[in-house]
Amino acid sequence: AFFVMLIGMSRIEIGSFEKIRSGFTGSTTGTLVELAADLDRIVNSDPGVPGVKVRLDEDGVRLDLETAALFASASAHIKEGSLVPLKPLLNRIKRTSYTLDIEGHTDDKALYRMTNGELETNWSLSGRRASSVVHHLLSFGFFPSRLRIVGYASTRPRVSLKGKSFRERERARNENRRVSILIR
């Protein structure tokens, strides 16, 4: 009874659960483990998909898309044709029933400006970038019920800036500016 209660109170992330399940069954078929391997193979194949990193996290499969390839600086308008290389990835994801969190991330440089009478900050920019990608996914045929927009601004950096030289900080900021697709 104690273990049932302990398991019932714990939060099991789907990525961790599927890793454990595939370890017990010996099969990754139909799991996030298989999906991560397929997406990684697509990204690293020839011609590949530049500007995308794939990793399997505890909470699902994460695709990190470099924003420099997708957006102009401080803009949420997707550059013409920039999502075309993602088509093989999106086709593979579309064949699953997983939900997708589209997460916008910015760097730590403060953004405060008025645009058309509205204040724009890193918070609004991260959300608008995620929203732009969601609209593309909708036009690609994803069901709205599978998609969620999340704006994190600079609160979840991939690379810390502490103790870095100027050049290293700029590289870190480039890594921190991204849109992530979390498949869970």
Buried (B, 14 or more C-beta within 10 A) or exposed (E): EEEEEEEEEEEEEBBBEBBEBBEEEEEBEEBBBBBBBBBBEBBEEEEEBEBBBBEBBEBBBBBBBBBBBBBEEEBBEBEEEBBEBBEBBBEBBBEBEBBBBBBBBBBBEEBEEEEEEEEBBBBBBBBBBBBBBBBBBEEBEBEEEBBBBBBBBBEEBEBEBEEBEEEEBEEBBBBBBBBBBBBB
